[in-house]
């Protein structure tokens, strides 16, 4: 029996339900229940469902909590089904489309039962069973609610006991409707080195589709998140807004369908393109989790909801502050020696970094990794570069009070490698076609068990013999262009897109379980794999290979709508040679790191970096990485960007101000402060020998006045910046 993406206990329970509840040929008329309301609720929001007299499941509302939802005066139209299947009356884009074993392409899902339980005082779980009125075909709709964070996770499980395989053509994770009104969609699009760019538009009649067909590194052109604002463009602190995020690292699809009656339905899940799934009897197909949050106080509250939820429930070790690291890439690229790296450990110590990260180029013997043309797949230490191996480096770093980290790309192979010479059929490619390379490499086909085990061995054989390695950067530098598997049978080639992702998660789970004390950064040539499902196994993600701080203002602004600052790796580099203070100030608003050739920095730059790291670690880091974010001025709106973080107890806050063009200096009004507390104002991270020109420097002001009147830093020229710390009186 083949199984998909469920823990063993859950599989046993699910299969028990499937077999115990196998239906008669047709649901008995006398078992029809009276209309029943099902509320899926958090502290402030709610999905309200109705089991109609016809046994179909409908939606009554999605938004503000209302425990007194009125039943409709008449039976809802079948077009209002909550999880609409194809082929039996539904006219628009379906949530589910299946071809049954006998060739019937219709499905009629009827309600069987609902079960709810409390996981803890904050998290609840609801499971709704639907079953076809004729076939032994089941859909379980699952909802996990996070009360305090106002977040709802939703996913589906599909199974059957028909005589042969059922082919799934569509399999959405969620398909809710939204109440009448005009809706503005914000997407987060981009490309390599231009991630998380905002674009907003009004939805009109018809379908708007956001999708990806890249398979691996699937999020290169589009981050799997969106905002829906009702009755006007999304505002930061007012108006009704929905936030959606799909927890899936492969192909996905968001469909926004405005029907002729003006109703908006959103379908979200795995992209059905070229992904027909042949589901065997007894097998369980589990869709990715779709994550929702709702706010009537603007998109800023949506962001804080997602940040709190991710910090508490998704990111690894949420209570731990993310370390400051120094990466060797800008200093050496592929050209380094053991002695050169050891000298860089001294730089990391002088800087005050917690971790030194050895990037690409440390491996390969017959095909040494001296460029990106060779070596991937041959993960033996290059004896000419590192004659004493990795353990020597870890001990040398430790001797300087610095932890050691390493770069891995365990899913990839260069044709110029011993691995490819031995196993040319281990890659994703199409027969009878010339190999299509990207970055001179191919993707290992993780659906093949031997290949998946080899990919795991890359991690195991690097970390197990070197237990002092404390950090891993897991990279992924190309997407799928020839989606063929030499392992999967001809009839299951369309499974590749889905089975690859599950195999990837299996190895990521092994990594997180076997090496729980290793901090991990998720990278995909930048931000091409940043979904919450992958992030369950990681601490941070590499936001972009574009590290010019001017561009990073926009990139980090975009990501901030869903991802907490603790997850966003923000590094100081000399890309575009921007003013050094501006560069430091931008990087300190995330998980701070450095990609610099320390010896090439000017003495005053080294001194500024040392001071900034000390300030960040001793004062700013807890507020930035664990506080609530309030976006104040959008870089899309003019010549300035500003935002502030506030600690959970509201006693500390940090304001960041970036001048992205020349213009006048207006007051910056922080938000989220306690109105009655009095805060001491202090501009920090000033160049050595200078004093702040902030009019309120050193003064103590109550929170209400600060939020009402603001502060006016003396920033008027492009690349001016300010970091202002607010500390409540004891």
C-alpha positions as CSV (number, residue, x, y, z in Angstrom):
1,X,0.0,0.0,0.0
2,X,1.4,3.4,-1.0
3,X,1.0,6.2,1.5
4,X,1.4,10.0,1.2
5,X,2.5,12.6,3.7
6,X,0.9,11.5,7.0
7,X,2.6,10.5,10.2
8,X,2.1,6.8,11.0
9,X,-0.4,7.4,13.8
10,X,-2.5,9.7,11.7
11,X,-2.4,7.2,8.8
12,X,-3.7,4.4,11.1
13,X,-6.5,6.6,12.4
14,X,-7.4,7.9,8.9
15,X,-7.4,4.4,7.4
16,X,-9.5,3.1,10.3
17,X,-12.1,5.8,9.6
18,X,-12.1,5.1,5.9
19,X,-12.7,1.3,6.3
20,X,-15.1,1.6,9.3
21,X,-17.3,4.2,7.6
22,X,-17.5,2.6,4.1
23,X,-20.9,3.6,2.8
24,X,-23.7,1.6,1.3
25,X,-24.2,2.1,-2.5
26,X,-26.3,5.2,-1.7
27,X,-26.7,7.3,1.4
28,X,-30.0,6.5,3.1
29,X,-32.7,9.2,2.8
30,X,-33.7,8.7,6.5
31,X,-30.2,9.7,7.6
32,X,-30.5,13.3,6.3
33,X,-29.7,15.6,9.2
34,X,-31.4,18.9,10.0
35,X,-29.6,22.1,8.9
36,X,-26.5,22.4,11.1
37,X,-24.1,25.3,11.6
38,X,-20.4,24.6,12.1
39,X,-18.2,27.5,13.3
40,X,-14.4,27.4,12.8
41,X,-13.4,30.2,15.0
42,X,-10.4,32.1,16.4
43,X,-10.6,34.9,19.0
44,X,-11.7,37.4,16.3
45,X,-12.5,35.6,13.1
46,X,-14.6,32.7,11.9
47,X,-15.4,30.5,9.0
48,X,-19.1,29.6,9.3
49,X,-20.3,26.5,7.5
50,X,-23.8,25.1,7.0
51,X,-24.9,21.5,6.5
52,X,-27.9,21.9,4.3
53,X,-31.0,19.7,4.3
54,X,-29.6,18.2,1.1
55,X,-26.5,17.0,3.1
56,X,-24.2,19.4,1.1
57,X,-21.8,21.6,2.9
58,X,-22.2,25.4,2.3
59,X,-20.5,28.5,3.6
60,X,-22.4,31.2,5.5
61,X,-19.5,33.6,6.3
62,X,-15.8,34.2,6.5
63,X,-14.6,37.1,8.6
64,X,-15.5,38.5,12.0
65,X,-16.6,36.1,14.7
66,X,-20.4,36.0,15.0
67,X,-21.9,33.2,17.1
68,X,-25.5,34.1,16.0
69,X,-25.3,33.5,12.3
70,X,-28.8,33.3,10.9
71,X,-29.8,30.3,8.8
72,X,-30.7,31.3,5.2
73,X,-34.4,31.6,4.4
74,X,-34.1,29.1,1.6
75,X,-31.7,26.3,0.6
76,X,-28.4,27.6,-0.7
77,X,-27.7,27.3,-4.4
78,X,-25.4,24.4,-5.3
79,X,-22.9,27.0,-6.6
80,X,-22.3,28.0,-3.0
81,X,-20.9,24.6,-1.9
82,X,-17.9,25.1,0.3
83,X,-15.6,22.5,-1.4
84,X,-17.3,22.3,-4.8
85,X,-16.6,19.1,-6.9
86,X,-16.7,18.9,-10.6
87,X,-19.2,17.2,-12.8
88,X,-22.4,17.3,-10.9
89,X,-23.9,20.8,-11.4
90,X,-21.1,23.1,-10.4
91,X,-20.2,25.5,-13.2
92,X,-17.0,27.2,-12.2
93,X,-13.5,26.2,-11.3
94,X,-13.8,23.2,-8.9
95,X,-12.0,22.5,-5.7
96,X,-12.0,18.8,-6.6
97,X,-12.2,16.9,-9.9
98,X,-11.9,13.1,-9.9
99,X,-12.3,10.3,-12.5
100,X,-13.7,7.3,-10.6
101,X,-12.6,3.7,-11.4
102,X,-15.5,3.2,-13.7
103,X,-14.8,6.4,-15.7
104,X,-17.4,8.6,-14.1
105,X,-16.0,12.2,-13.9
106,X,-18.6,13.5,-11.4
107,X,-18.4,13.6,-7.6
108,X,-21.3,14.4,-5.2
109,X,-19.9,15.2,-1.8
110,X,-22.3,14.9,1.1
111,X,-21.8,15.5,4.8
112,X,-21.3,12.5,7.1
113,X,-20.0,14.0,10.4
114,X,-18.0,16.6,12.2
115,X,-15.5,16.1,15.1
116,X,-13.8,18.8,17.1
117,X,-11.2,18.7,19.8
118,X,-9.0,21.0,21.9
119,X,-5.3,20.4,21.3
120,X,-4.4,22.9,24.0
121,X,-5.8,26.1,25.5
122,X,-5.0,28.0,22.2
123,X,-5.2,25.5,19.4
124,X,-8.4,23.6,18.3
125,X,-8.9,21.0,15.6
126,X,-12.0,20.3,13.5
127,X,-12.5,17.5,11.0
128,X,-15.4,17.3,8.7
129,X,-16.1,14.1,6.8
130,X,-17.7,14.2,3.3
131,X,-18.5,11.2,1.2
132,X,-19.7,10.6,-2.3
133,X,-23.4,9.7,-2.4
134,X,-22.6,6.6,-4.5
135,X,-18.9,5.7,-4.5
136,X,-16.8,4.8,-1.5
137,X,-14.9,8.0,-2.0
138,X,-14.1,10.3,1.0
139,X,-12.9,13.8,1.6
140,X,-11.9,15.0,5.0
141,X,-11.7,18.8,5.5
142,X,-9.4,19.6,8.3
143,X,-9.1,22.9,10.2
144,X,-6.6,23.9,12.9
145,X,-7.4,27.2,14.6
146,X,-4.9,29.3,16.6
147,X,-7.1,31.4,18.8
148,X,-4.7,34.1,20.0
149,X,-2.9,34.6,16.7
150,X,-6.2,34.7,14.7
151,X,-4.9,32.1,12.2
152,X,-6.7,29.2,10.6
153,X,-4.9,26.3,8.8
154,X,-6.9,24.3,6.4
155,X,-6.2,21.2,4.3
156,X,-8.0,18.1,2.8
157,X,-7.4,14.4,2.9
158,X,-8.8,12.3,0.0
159,X,-9.2,8.5,-0.1
160,X,-11.4,5.8,-1.5
161,X,-12.1,2.0,-1.6
162,X,-13.1,1.7,-5.3
163,X,-11.9,-1.3,-7.2
164,X,-9.1,0.5,-9.0
165,X,-7.3,3.8,-9.0
166,X,-9.2,7.0,-9.0
167,X,-7.5,9.8,-10.9
168,X,-7.4,13.2,-9.1
169,X,-7.3,16.1,-11.5
170,X,-8.0,19.0,-9.1
171,X,-7.3,18.9,-5.4
172,X,-7.5,22.3,-3.7
173,X,-6.5,22.8,-0.1
174,X,-9.2,25.5,0.3
175,X,-12.0,27.1,-1.7
176,X,-13.7,29.7,0.4
177,X,-16.1,32.4,-0.8
178,X,-15.9,36.0,0.3
179,X,-18.9,38.2,1.1
180,X,-20.2,40.6,-1.5
181,X,-18.0,43.7,-2.2
182,X,-15.2,44.8,-4.4
183,X,-11.8,43.1,-3.7
184,X,-8.2,44.3,-4.3
185,X,-5.6,41.6,-4.6
186,X,-2.0,42.2,-3.6
187,X,0.5,39.7,-4.9
188,X,4.2,39.4,-4.1
189,X,6.0,38.7,-7.4
190,X,9.6,39.0,-8.6
191,X,12.5,37.0,-10.0
192,X,16.0,36.1,-9.0
193,X,17.5,39.1,-7.2
194,X,14.2,41.0,-7.3
195,X,12.0,39.1,-4.8
196,X,8.8,40.0,-3.0
197,X,7.8,43.0,-5.1
198,X,4.2,44.3,-4.4
199,X,1.6,44.6,-7.0
200,X,-2.0,45.4,-6.2
201,X,-5.1,45.4,-8.5
202,X,-8.9,45.3,-8.3
203,X,-10.4,42.0,-9.2
204,X,-13.1,42.0,-11.9
205,X,-15.3,39.4,-13.4
206,X,-13.6,36.3,-14.5
207,X,-10.6,34.4,-13.2
208,X,-7.2,35.8,-12.1
209,X,-4.7,33.0,-11.7
210,X,-1.3,33.2,-9.9
211,X,0.7,30.0,-10.3
212,X,4.0,28.4,-10.7
213,X,5.1,25.5,-12.9
214,X,8.8,25.4,-11.9
215,X,8.5,22.3,-9.7
216,X,11.7,22.9,-7.7
217,X,12.8,26.3,-6.6
218,X,9.2,26.9,-7.5
219,X,8.7,30.3,-5.9
220,X,11.3,32.2,-8.0
221,X,8.7,34.3,-9.7
222,X,6.0,34.5,-7.0
223,X,6.0,34.1,-3.2
224,X,3.0,31.8,-2.2
225,X,1.2,34.5,-0.3
226,X,-1.4,37.1,-1.0
227,X,-3.7,39.8,0.5
228,X,-7.3,40.5,-0.3
229,X,-8.6,43.9,0.8
230,X,-12.4,44.6,0.7
231,X,-13.9,47.8,-0.8
232,X,-10.6,49.5,-1.6
233,X,-6.9,49.0,-1.7
234,X,-5.2,47.5,1.3
235,X,-4.5,50.0,4.1
236,X,-1.9,49.5,6.8
237,X,-4.1,50.2,9.8
238,X,-7.7,50.2,8.7
239,X,-10.1,48.3,6.5
240,X,-11.1,44.6,6.1
241,X,-8.2,42.4,4.8
242,X,-7.7,38.7,4.4
243,X,-4.2,37.2,4.2
244,X,-3.5,33.8,2.6
245,X,-0.4,31.7,2.5
246,X,0.1,28.2,1.1
247,X,2.5,25.9,2.9
248,X,3.9,24.1,-0.1
249,X,7.4,24.1,-1.8
250,X,6.3,22.8,-5.2
251,X,4.0,24.0,-8.0
252,X,1.0,25.9,-6.6
253,X,-2.0,27.8,-7.9
254,X,-4.2,30.6,-6.5
255,X,-7.4,31.2,-8.5
256,X,-9.5,34.3,-7.8
257,X,-12.9,33.7,-9.5
258,X,-15.5,36.5,-9.6
259,X,-18.7,34.9,-10.9
260,X,-21.4,36.7,-12.9
261,X,-23.2,37.5,-9.7
262,X,-20.2,39.3,-8.3
263,X,-19.3,36.5,-5.8
264,X,-15.5,35.9,-5.3
265,X,-14.3,32.4,-4.6
266,X,-10.6,31.7,-4.0
267,X,-9.1,28.3,-4.7
268,X,-5.7,27.6,-3.3
269,X,-3.5,24.5,-3.4
270,X,-1.2,22.4,-5.5
271,X,-1.2,23.4,-9.2
272,X,-3.2,20.8,-11.1
273,X,-1.1,21.4,-14.2
274,X,0.4,18.1,-15.5
275,X,-0.2,16.6,-12.0
276,X,-3.0,14.1,-12.4
277,X,-2.6,11.8,-9.5
278,X,-3.6,8.1,-9.7
279,X,-4.9,7.4,-6.1
280,X,-4.9,3.7,-5.3
281,X,-7.5,2.1,-3.0
282,X,-6.7,2.7,0.6
283,X,-4.1,5.4,-0.2
284,X,-4.5,8.9,1.4
285,X,-3.8,12.0,-0.6
286,X,-3.1,14.9,1.8
287,X,-3.1,18.5,0.4
288,X,-0.8,21.2,1.6
289,X,-2.0,23.5,4.4
290,X,-3.6,26.8,3.4
291,X,-3.2,29.4,6.1
292,X,-5.7,32.2,6.6
293,X,-5.9,35.3,8.8
294,X,-8.5,38.1,8.8
295,X,-8.4,41.6,10.1
296,X,-10.8,44.6,10.2
297,X,-7.8,46.8,11.2
298,X,-5.8,46.7,8.0
299,X,-2.9,44.6,6.6
300,X,-0.6,45.5,9.5
301,X,-2.6,43.4,11.8
302,X,-2.6,40.5,9.3
303,X,1.2,40.7,9.3
304,X,1.4,40.7,13.1
305,X,-1.0,37.7,13.2
306,X,1.2,35.7,10.8
307,X,4.4,36.8,12.6
308,X,3.2,35.7,16.0
309,X,1.9,32.4,14.6
310,X,5.1,31.6,12.7
311,X,7.4,32.5,15.6
312,X,5.3,30.3,18.0
313,X,4.3,27.4,15.8
314,X,6.4,27.2,12.6
315,X,10.0,28.3,12.8
316,X,12.5,26.1,14.6
317,X,13.6,27.2,18.1
318,X,11.4,30.3,18.1
319,X,12.7,31.2,21.6
320,X,16.3,31.4,20.4
321,X,17.7,34.7,19.0
322,X,19.2,34.2,15.5
323,X,23.0,34.3,15.4
324,X,25.1,37.0,13.7
325,X,27.2,35.3,11.0
326,X,30.1,36.1,8.7
327,X,30.1,34.4,5.3
328,X,33.2,34.0,3.2
329,X,31.6,34.2,-0.2
330,X,32.3,37.8,-0.9
331,X,35.8,37.5,0.4
332,X,36.9,34.4,-1.5
333,X,34.3,33.0,-3.8
334,X,35.6,29.5,-4.8
335,X,39.2,30.5,-4.4
336,X,40.4,29.8,-0.9
337,X,42.8,27.8,1.2
338,X,42.7,26.4,4.6
339,X,45.0,29.1,5.9
340,X,42.8,31.8,4.3
341,X,39.7,30.5,6.0
342,X,41.4,30.3,9.4
343,X,42.5,34.0,8.9
344,X,38.8,34.8,8.3
345,X,37.9,33.2,11.7
346,X,40.0,36.0,13.2
347,X,37.9,38.5,11.3
348,X,34.7,36.9,12.6
349,X,36.0,37.1,16.1
350,X,37.0,40.8,15.7
351,X,33.6,41.6,14.2
352,X,31.8,39.8,17.1
353,X,30.0,37.3,14.8
354,X,28.6,34.2,16.4
355,X,29.1,32.0,13.4
356,X,31.5,31.7,10.4
357,X,29.8,30.1,7.4
358,X,31.9,28.4,4.8
359,X,30.0,28.7,1.5
360,X,30.3,26.9,-1.8
361,X,33.5,25.4,-3.1
362,X,34.9,23.2,-0.3
363,X,34.3,19.7,-1.9
364,X,35.1,17.6,-4.9
365,X,38.3,15.6,-5.7
366,X,38.3,14.2,-9.2
367,X,36.1,17.1,-10.2
368,X,37.0,19.9,-7.7
369,X,34.5,22.6,-7.0
370,X,36.6,25.5,-8.3
371,X,33.6,27.0,-10.2
372,X,29.9,26.2,-10.6
373,X,30.7,23.9,-13.6
374,X,31.8,20.8,-11.6
375,X,31.7,19.0,-8.3
376,X,28.1,19.0,-7.2
377,X,27.3,15.5,-6.2
378,X,30.8,14.7,-5.0
379,X,30.6,15.8,-1.4
380,X,34.1,14.7,-0.3
381,X,36.3,17.5,1.2
382,X,38.7,18.8,-1.4
383,X,42.1,17.7,0.0
384,X,44.0,20.3,-1.9
385,X,42.0,23.2,-0.4
386,X,41.3,21.6,3.1
387,X,44.1,19.1,3.8
388,X,43.0,18.7,7.4
389,X,39.3,18.4,6.8
390,X,36.3,20.0,8.3
391,X,36.9,19.1,11.9
392,X,40.1,21.0,11.9
393,X,38.2,24.1,10.7
394,X,35.5,23.7,13.4
395,X,38.1,23.5,16.1
396,X,40.1,26.5,14.8
397,X,36.8,28.5,14.8
398,X,35.9,27.3,18.3
399,X,39.3,28.3,19.6
400,X,38.4,31.9,18.6
401,X,34.9,31.7,20.2
402,X,33.2,31.3,16.8
403,X,30.9,28.5,15.7
404,X,31.4,26.9,12.3
405,X,28.8,26.5,9.6
406,X,28.7,25.0,6.1
407,X,26.9,25.3,2.7
408,X,25.2,22.3,1.2
409,X,23.1,21.7,-1.9
410,X,22.0,18.1,-1.5
411,X,19.4,18.0,-4.3
412,X,21.7,18.9,-7.2
413,X,24.4,17.4,-9.4
414,X,26.8,18.7,-12.1
415,X,27.3,16.5,-15.2
416,X,31.0,17.0,-14.4
417,X,30.9,14.8,-11.3
418,X,31.6,11.2,-10.4
419,X,28.1,10.9,-9.2
420,X,26.6,11.7,-12.6
421,X,29.1,9.5,-14.4
422,X,28.0,6.6,-12.3
423,X,24.2,7.4,-12.2
424,X,23.1,9.4,-15.2
425,X,19.5,8.1,-14.6
426,X,19.3,9.7,-11.2
427,X,18.4,13.1,-12.5
428,X,15.2,14.8,-13.5
429,X,15.3,14.9,-17.3
430,X,13.4,13.8,-20.4
431,X,14.5,10.8,-22.5
432,X,15.5,11.5,-26.1
433,X,16.1,15.2,-25.4
434,X,19.3,17.1,-25.0
435,X,20.0,17.9,-21.3
436,X,18.8,21.4,-20.4
437,X,21.2,22.8,-17.8
438,X,20.8,25.8,-15.4
439,X,23.8,27.1,-13.6
440,X,25.6,24.0,-15.2
441,X,23.6,21.6,-13.0
442,X,20.8,19.1,-12.9
443,X,18.2,18.1,-10.2
444,X,18.5,14.8,-8.5
445,X,15.2,12.8,-8.8
446,X,14.3,12.3,-5.1
447,X,11.3,10.1,-6.0
448,X,13.9,7.3,-6.6
449,X,14.6,5.8,-3.2
450,X,18.3,5.3,-3.8
451,X,18.7,8.9,-4.9
452,X,16.7,10.2,-1.9
453,X,19.0,8.1,0.3
454,X,22.1,9.5,-1.4
455,X,20.8,13.1,-0.9
456,X,20.3,12.3,2.8
457,X,23.8,10.9,3.0
458,X,25.2,14.2,1.9
459,X,23.9,15.7,5.1
460,X,24.6,12.7,7.3
461,X,28.2,12.2,6.1
462,X,29.0,15.9,6.4
463,X,27.5,16.5,9.9
464,X,27.8,13.2,11.7
465,X,31.7,13.0,11.6
466,X,31.9,16.7,12.4
467,X,29.6,17.2,15.4
468,X,30.9,20.7,16.0
469,X,29.3,22.0,12.8
470,X,26.7,24.4,14.2
471,X,25.1,25.9,11.1
472,X,23.9,24.7,7.7
473,X,22.9,26.8,4.7
474,X,20.7,24.5,2.5
475,X,20.7,25.8,-1.1
476,X,18.8,25.0,-4.3
477,X,19.9,26.7,-7.4
478,X,17.7,25.7,-10.3
479,X,14.2,24.7,-11.3
480,X,12.6,22.0,-13.5
481,X,12.5,22.5,-17.2
482,X,12.3,18.8,-18.3
483,X,9.9,17.1,-15.9
484,X,10.7,13.5,-16.5
485,X,11.6,10.7,-14.1
486,X,13.6,7.6,-15.1
487,X,12.3,5.9,-12.0
488,X,8.5,6.6,-12.1
489,X,6.5,4.3,-14.4
490,X,5.0,5.8,-17.6
491,X,1.6,6.1,-16.1
492,X,2.8,8.0,-13.0
493,X,5.1,10.6,-14.7
494,X,2.6,13.3,-13.6
495,X,3.3,12.3,-10.0
496,X,6.8,13.7,-10.2
497,X,5.8,17.3,-9.2
498,X,4.1,16.1,-6.0
499,X,6.2,13.1,-5.0
500,X,9.4,15.1,-5.3
501,X,8.2,17.6,-2.7
502,X,7.2,14.9,-0.2
503,X,10.6,13.2,-0.7
504,X,12.3,16.5,0.0
505,X,10.3,17.1,3.2
506,X,11.2,13.6,4.3
507,X,14.9,14.4,4.1
508,X,14.4,17.9,5.7
509,X,12.6,16.1,8.5
510,X,15.5,13.7,9.0
511,X,17.8,16.7,9.1
512,X,15.8,18.6,11.7
513,X,15.3,15.4,13.8
514,X,18.8,14.1,13.7
515,X,20.6,17.4,14.1
516,X,18.3,19.4,16.4
517,X,21.2,21.7,17.6
518,X,22.3,22.7,14.1
519,X,20.9,26.1,13.1
520,X,19.6,26.1,9.5
521,X,19.1,28.7,6.8
522,X,16.8,27.9,3.9
523,X,18.2,29.2,0.6
524,X,17.2,28.8,-3.0
525,X,19.4,31.1,-5.0
526,X,17.6,33.8,-2.9
527,X,14.0,33.6,-1.9
528,X,12.7,30.9,-4.2
529,X,11.7,28.5,-1.4
530,X,10.2,30.5,1.5
531,X,6.9,28.8,2.2
532,X,5.9,28.0,5.7
533,X,6.0,24.2,5.2
534,X,9.7,24.3,4.3
535,X,10.3,26.8,7.1
536,X,9.0,24.3,9.7
537,X,12.4,22.7,9.3
538,X,14.5,25.9,9.4
539,X,15.3,29.0,11.4
540,X,15.8,31.6,8.7
541,X,15.7,32.0,5.0
542,X,18.0,33.8,2.6
543,X,15.8,36.6,1.2
544,X,17.7,37.4,-2.0
545,X,21.1,37.3,-3.7
546,X,20.5,41.0,-4.3
547,X,22.1,42.6,-1.2
548,X,22.3,46.2,-2.3
549,X,20.6,47.8,0.7
550,X,18.5,50.1,-1.4
551,X,16.9,47.1,-3.1
552,X,16.7,45.3,0.2
553,X,14.5,48.0,1.6
554,X,11.8,46.9,-0.9
555,X,12.6,43.2,-0.7
556,X,12.4,43.1,3.1
557,X,9.4,45.3,3.1
558,X,7.6,42.8,0.9
559,X,8.5,39.8,2.9
560,X,7.5,41.6,6.1
561,X,3.9,41.2,5.2
562,X,4.0,37.6,6.2
563,X,7.4,36.6,7.6
564,X,8.8,37.8,10.9
565,X,12.1,39.6,11.0
566,X,13.7,36.7,12.8
567,X,13.3,34.6,9.7
568,X,14.7,37.1,7.2
569,X,18.4,36.9,6.8
570,X,19.6,40.4,6.1
571,X,23.3,40.8,5.4
572,X,25.8,43.6,5.1
573,X,27.7,43.6,1.8
574,X,29.5,46.1,-0.4
575,X,27.1,45.5,-3.3
576,X,26.7,48.9,-5.1
577,X,29.0,50.4,-2.5
578,X,26.2,52.3,-0.6
579,X,27.1,54.4,2.4
580,X,28.1,52.1,5.2
581,X,25.8,53.4,7.9
582,X,22.8,53.0,5.5
583,X,23.9,49.4,4.8
584,X,24.3,48.5,8.5
585,X,20.9,50.1,9.4
586,X,19.0,48.1,6.7
587,X,20.6,44.8,7.7
588,X,19.9,45.3,11.4
589,X,16.2,45.2,10.7
590,X,16.3,41.5,10.1
591,X,18.5,38.5,11.1
592,X,21.8,40.4,10.8
593,X,24.8,38.9,9.0
594,X,27.8,39.9,7.0
595,X,29.1,38.9,3.5
596,X,32.2,41.1,3.3
597,X,36.0,40.9,2.8
598,X,36.9,42.1,6.3
599,X,40.4,43.1,5.3
600,X,39.2,45.3,2.5
601,X,37.0,47.4,4.7
602,X,38.3,50.8,5.7
603,X,39.3,51.0,9.4
604,X,36.4,53.3,10.2
605,X,34.0,50.7,8.5
606,X,35.4,47.9,10.6
607,X,34.9,50.0,13.7
608,X,31.3,50.8,12.7
609,X,30.6,47.2,12.0
610,X,32.0,46.1,15.4
611,X,29.9,48.7,17.1
612,X,26.8,47.8,15.2
613,X,27.1,44.1,16.0
614,X,27.6,44.9,19.7
615,X,24.5,47.2,19.7
616,X,22.4,44.7,17.8
617,X,23.3,41.7,20.0
618,X,23.0,43.6,23.3
619,X,20.0,45.9,22.7
620,X,18.2,45.6,19.4
621,X,18.1,41.9,18.5
622,X,15.4,40.8,21.0
623,X,13.1,43.6,19.9
624,X,13.6,43.2,16.2
625,X,13.5,39.4,16.2
626,X,10.7,38.8,18.7
627,X,8.7,42.1,18.7
628,X,5.6,43.2,16.8
629,X,6.1,45.1,13.5
630,X,4.3,48.3,12.6
631,X,5.0,49.5,9.1
632,X,4.8,53.3,9.1
633,X,5.8,54.7,5.6
634,X,5.9,52.5,2.5
635,X,9.0,52.8,0.2
636,X,6.4,52.6,-2.6
637,X,4.8,55.8,-1.5
638,X,7.7,58.3,-1.8
639,X,11.2,59.0,-0.8
640,X,11.3,57.4,2.6
641,X,10.6,54.1,4.3
642,X,10.0,53.7,8.1
643,X,8.7,51.1,10.5
644,X,9.1,50.1,14.1
645,X,9.2,47.0,16.3
646,X,7.7,46.9,19.8
647,X,8.5,44.3,22.4
648,X,5.7,42.0,23.7
649,X,5.6,43.9,27.0
650,X,5.6,47.2,25.0
651,X,8.5,48.6,27.2
652,X,11.0,48.8,24.3
653,X,10.8,49.8,20.7
654,X,13.1,50.4,17.7
655,X,12.4,52.7,14.8
656,X,14.1,52.3,11.5
657,X,14.1,55.2,8.9
658,X,15.6,54.9,5.4
659,X,15.8,57.7,3.0
660,X,15.5,56.1,-0.5
661,X,15.4,59.5,-2.2
662,X,16.0,63.1,-1.3
663,X,13.2,65.0,0.3
664,X,11.9,66.8,3.4
665,X,12.0,65.3,6.8
666,X,8.5,64.8,8.2
667,X,7.7,63.4,11.7
668,X,7.8,59.6,12.1
669,X,4.9,58.4,14.2
670,X,5.7,55.1,15.9
671,X,2.8,52.7,16.7
672,X,2.1,50.0,19.2
673,X,3.5,51.8,22.2
674,X,1.8,51.8,25.6
675,X,0.1,55.2,25.7
676,X,0.7,55.8,29.4
677,X,4.3,54.6,29.6
678,X,7.1,57.2,29.3
679,X,9.9,56.4,26.8
680,X,13.4,57.7,26.7
681,X,14.3,58.6,23.1
682,X,17.8,57.7,21.9
683,X,19.2,57.7,18.3
684,X,21.7,54.8,18.0
685,X,24.2,53.4,15.6
686,X,25.7,56.9,15.0
687,X,29.1,57.2,13.2
688,X,32.0,57.5,15.6
689,X,32.5,61.0,16.9
690,X,29.1,62.3,15.9
691,X,26.1,63.3,18.0
692,X,22.4,63.0,17.1
693,X,20.6,65.9,15.7
694,X,17.2,64.4,16.7
695,X,15.3,67.2,18.5
696,X,14.1,64.8,21.2
697,X,17.4,63.0,21.7
698,X,17.7,61.9,25.4
699,X,14.2,63.2,26.3
700,X,11.5,61.2,28.0
701,X,8.1,61.3,26.3
702,X,4.9,59.4,27.0
703,X,3.7,56.8,24.4
704,X,0.6,58.7,23.5
705,X,2.5,61.8,22.5
706,X,5.1,59.8,20.6
707,X,2.3,58.1,18.6
708,X,0.4,61.3,18.1
709,X,3.2,63.8,17.3
710,X,6.1,61.6,16.3
711,X,9.9,62.2,16.0
712,X,11.7,64.0,13.2
713,X,15.1,62.6,12.4
714,X,17.3,64.9,10.3
715,X,17.2,62.7,7.2
716,X,16.7,64.6,3.9
717,X,19.4,63.2,1.5
718,X,19.2,59.9,-0.3
719,X,20.8,57.1,1.8
720,X,20.4,59.0,5.1
721,X,19.1,56.6,7.7
722,X,18.3,56.6,11.4
723,X,17.8,53.9,14.1
724,X,15.9,55.2,17.2
725,X,15.6,53.2,20.4
726,X,12.7,53.9,22.8
727,X,13.0,52.5,26.3
728,X,10.3,52.8,29.0
729,X,11.2,54.2,32.4
730,X,11.6,51.6,35.1
